[in-house]
């Protein structure tokens, strides 16, 4: 049963018409040797755009996951200063998202390509490993930049304020406070998301015999993102509590277990899914939009580079 399911999910894509960006990348003779740098730049640009668009929802999500959340207080702040309040921390987070998205995509591309070349074909296991690699790259950058964002959103802190209340740059203290739950969250999310999206796109292309259109890719990504969000929300809630707790100085021993127990005491097991609704409004649409932008922009860029190579 498992072998049949894997074979069905990993069946070969139709050979015609060519699928973007594969069609562009297939013209390797005409592309510059450093075309991967252009691809990484596209991922960074697409990540920055999607973060700016969705940042107000990130602010809402952060506040929902903090203790004593009040809709009255949140709406009052929003009405008082809609742009200043909802876009707190947007600069630091957008700058952080750009390398984060780049590492995510390169982790996925490099891992799946290496393992596919090694094995000779793709498989469900390769997709999972590719998603895990993307999760590691995401967490390394996301943890400190999300700390800056959370402190700005909740407390109005600037970067120097965060440094004063942390003062350390390592895994368990300071700027990497909350790294452990962030890593578990990103491993879970990316493994489920990439597998779900890749399986859905390939299944559509196998059944219909042509490239999966953008609106279907968006729908598939939305479903995969919703499932991934639901699975990863408990660790995100714990991570946000850790990062929002200014009273926890650099030498505090309060970590993931302490804040997970705190959430359980507040509202039972379902409290771990605090902020799920906001996350479902953010991440499925954010990542679906990101991948469509990334694929479109990369296809256009690499096509231009290929045409220049031909003329040369």
BAMARGU-695147 format. One line per 10 residues: number of its first residue (from 0); their letters; for each residue x, y, z of C-alpha. Coordinates in steps of 0.001 Angstrom, whole numbers, always signed. Layout:
% BAMARGU-695147
NUM) a) X Y Z  ...
//
This chain:
% BAMARGU-695147
0) xxxxxxxxxx) +0 +0 +0  +2716 +2453 +973  +4746 +1640 -2152  +1714 +2164 -4396  +863 +5466 -2716  +4426 +6696 -3049  +4553 +5645 -6675  +1304 +7469 -7381  +2459 +10664 -5675  +5899 +10589 -7221
10) xxxxxxxxxx) +4882 +9633 -10741  +6783 +11338 -13521  +5537 +14708 -14711  +4289 +14945 -18295  +7098 +15618 -20699  +5101 +18128 -22737  +4531 +20942 -22492  +7640 +21844 -20458  +7020 +23065 -16929  +8358 +26411 -15726
20) xxxxxxxxxx) +10957 +27097 -14461  +12317 +23799 -15750  +11968 +24977 -19330  +14239 +27944 -18645  +16719 +26042 -16532  +16972 +23376 -19213  +18795 +25888 -21425  +21899 +25544 -19309  +24216 +26290 -22217  +22865 +29826 -22426
30) xxxxxxxxxx) +22655 +30663 -18707  +25547 +32250 -16764  +27342 +29958 -14354  +26119 +31978 -11371  +22439 +31886 -12332  +21671 +30388 -8903  +22567 +33773 -7388  +19887 +35386 -9518  +17442 +32725 -8349  +18333 +33423 -4722
40) xxxxxxxxxx) +17810 +37150 -5292  +14347 +36478 -6694  +13426 +34443 -3599  +14560 +37304 -1354  +12562 +39898 -3292  +9400 +37768 -3298  +9773 +37142 +436  +10094 +40840 +1223  +7004 +41722 -804  +4792 +39085 +813
50) xxxxxxxxxx) +5926 +40067 +4319  +5018 +43733 +3810  +1601 +42767 +2429  +756 +40449 +5330  +2531 +42193 +8232  -665 +43577 +9868  -1921 +39994 +10193  +1381 +39018 +11830  +787 +41768 +14384  -2688 +40398 +15075
60) xxxxxxxxxx) -1320 +36859 +15431  +1358 +37959 +17886  -1116 +39799 +20112  -3566 +36886 +20130  -805 +34594 +21376  +224 +36877 +24245  -1344 +36589 +27731  -4416 +38703 +28545  -5193 +39466 +24908  -8097 +41889 +24481
70) xxxxxxxxxx) -9856 +42661 +21210  -10923 +46019 +22661  -7324 +46989 +23372  -6082 +45723 +20001  -8789 +47508 +17995  -8294 +50679 +20034  -4584 +50747 +19187  -5355 +50012 +15545  -7837 +52873 +15253  -5496 +55232 +17101
80) xxxxxxxxxx) -2521 +54573 +14791  -3335 +52035 +12064  -50 +52208 +10163  +2254 +52900 +13097  +754 +50121 +15218  +22 +47401 +12648  +3391 +47840 +10935  +5581 +47765 +14033  +8704 +45745 +13306  +8021 +45524 +9574
90) xxxxxxxxxx) +11489 +46749 +8533  +13532 +44309 +10615  +11212 +41411 +9840  +11062 +42117 +6102  +14846 +42318 +5954  +14970 +39034 +7875  +12392 +37318 +5677  +14438 +37966 +2549  +17414 +35732 +3468  +15015 +33390 +5258
100) xxxxxxxxxx) +13037 +32712 +2083  +16252 +32402 +109  +17627 +29780 +2510  +14278 +27998 +2517  +14150 +27682 -1260  +17839 +26891 -1700  +17609 +24270 +1048  +14714 +22668 -811  +16242 +22913 -4291  +19760 +21806 -3367
110) xxxxxxxxxx) +18659 +18890 -1173  +16066 +17486 -3561  +18353 +17910 -6586  +21311 +16246 -4866  +19273 +13297 -3603  +17413 +12928 -6900  +20682 +12855 -8846  +22071 +10362 -6339  +19064 +8063 -6483  +18046 +8620 -10081
120) xxxxxxxxxx) +14426 +9493 -9302  +12366 +11498 -6852  +10471 +9971 -3961  +8340 +10895 -1000  +11368 +10502 +1276  +13374 +12995 -799  +10569 +15534 -531  +10474 +15112 +3243  +14243 +15574 +3547  +14056 +18612 +1272
130) xxxxxxxxxx) +11335 +20099 +3467  +13387 +19451 +6610  +16399 +21173 +5043  +14179 +24152 +4200  +12973 +24185 +7816  +16492 +24376 +9226  +17389 +27279 +6946  +14183 +29066 +7907  +14654 +28697 +11680  +18243 +29936 +11706
140) xxxxxxxxxx) +17207 +33310 +10284  +13612 +33477 +11550  +14364 +33127 +15264  +16304 +36402 +15829  +14283 +38455 +13332  +10996 +37229 +14801  +12283 +38208 +18251  +12817 +41747 +16975  +9360 +41733 +15400  +7558 +40385 +18473
150) xxxxxxxxxx) +9252 +42824 +20850  +8429 +45724 +18500  +4807 +44634 +18131  +4085 +43959 +21795  +6336 +46423 +23590  +7273 +48971 +20918  +10947 +48075 +21278  +13571 +49157 +18813  +16559 +47000 +17905  +18758 +48620 +20563
160) xxxxxxxxxx) +16045 +48021 +23190  +16020 +44324 +22344  +19793 +44150 +22623  +19634 +45790 +26063  +17137 +43223 +27357  +18967 +40216 +25886  +22645 +40950 +25388  +23648 +37526 +24132  +23944 +35989 +20682  +23699 +32237 +21081
170) xxxxxxxxxx) +21176 +29436 +20815  +19638 +29456 +24305  +19953 +33104 +25315  +19535 +36547 +23879  +18724 +37008 +20217  +18136 +33283 +19742  +15647 +33026 +22591  +12893 +30693 +21441  +15084 +28940 +18871  +14142 +25388 +19955
180) xxxxxxxxxx) +10355 +25753 +19450  +10993 +27817 +16294  +13117 +24986 +14884  +10516 +22318 +15683  +7794 +24560 +14220  +9693 +25171 +10985  +10735 +21541 +10536  +7123 +20441 +10947  +5672 +23173 +8772  +8101 +22907 +5868
190) xxxxxxxxxx) +8151 +19114 +5702  +4346 +18980 +5524  +4005 +21994 +3234  +6553 +20999 +590  +5374 +17396 +475  +1721 +18434 +245  +2308 +21074 -2404  +4637 +18948 -4528  +2328 +15938 -4350  -719 +18020 -5256
200) xxxxxxxxxx) +944 +19736 -8210  +2372 +16500 -9601  -923 +14696 -9202  -2731 +17436 -11130  -143 +17436 -13925  -203 +13657 -14176  -3999 +13519 -14401  -4415 +16425 -16834  -1257 +16060 -18917  -214 +19717 -18772
210) xxxxxxxxxx) +1380 +22256 -16446  -587 +23024 -13294  -2007 +26568 -13737  -1254 +29299 -11252  -4719 +29400 -9686  -4549 +25639 -9039  -1068 +26001 -7590  -2405 +28680 -5273  -5264 +26409 -4179  -2953 +23450 -3630
220) xxxxxxxxxx) -520 +25613 -1674  -3389 +27027 +399  -4574 +23556 +1418  -1025 +22337 +2143  -310 +25513 +4104  -3487 +25160 +6167  -2590 +21615 +7193  +1005 +22653 +7971  -151 +25658 +10009  -2457 +23539 +12119
230) xxxxxxxxxx) +334 +21086 +12923  +2939 +23777 +13686  +831 +26265 +15690  +1536 +24820 +19194  +5274 +25405 +18816  +4631 +28859 +17350  +2494 +29798 +20364  +5233 +28661 +22745  +7860 +30527 +20726  +5859 +33766 +20808
240) xxxxxxxxxx) +5361 +33528 +24588  +9098 +33076 +25094  +10033 +35992 +22865  +7376 +38356 +24240  +8425 +37807 +27872  +10720 +40783 +28543  +10961 +39867 +32239  +12990 +36829 +31233  +16535 +38163 +31258  +19495 +36530 +29523
250) xxxxxxxxxx) +20115 +34184 +32435  +16509 +33108 +32897  +15840 +29380 +32840  +12279 +29790 +31608  +12125 +27963 +28310  +9752 +26045 +26077  +8544 +23614 +28763  +7710 +26409 +31218  +5656 +28361 +28682  +3971 +25244 +27293
260) xxxxxxxxxx) +2806 +24393 +30811  +1681 +27999 +31229  -494 +27726 +28125  -1958 +24432 +29341  -2824 +25947 +32720  -4576 +28873 +31046  -6938 +26910 +28828  -6068 +23256 +28499  -4709 +21490 +25433  -6597 +23717 +22977
270) xxxxxxxxxx) -4713 +26744 +24314  -1663 +25476 +22438  -3513 +26324 +19232  -3970 +29930 +20296  -3655 +32127 +17216  -4470 +29331 +14759  -7163 +31413 +13083  -4758 +34281 +12446  -2068 +31906 +11210  -4542 +30356 +8778
280) xxxxxxxxxx) -5238 +33829 +7431  -1505 +34463 +7029  +612 +31520 +6019  -1376 +29600 +3391  -1981 +32759 +1360  +1488 +34172 +2106  +3363 +31089 +943  +1060 +30437 -1999  +1600 +34024 -3164  +5329 +33748 -2468
290) xxxxxxxxxx) +5816 +30618 -4558  +3778 +32003 -7450  +5782 +35255 -7378  +9031 +33352 -7022  +8279 +31029 -9941  +7025 +33828 -12198  +9855 +36239 -11413  +12495 +33536 -11662  +11093 +32305 -14975  +11124 +35804 -16467
300) xxxxxxxxxx) +14622 +36542 -15150  +16176 +33291 -16304  +14464 +33566 -19673  +16068 +36982 -20104  +19474 +35643 -19096  +19054 +32746 -21494  +18158 +35082 -24353  +21200 +37227 -23591  +23367 +34111 -23677  +21978 +33172 -27062
310) xx) +22737 +36608 -28491  +26247 +36498 -27093
//
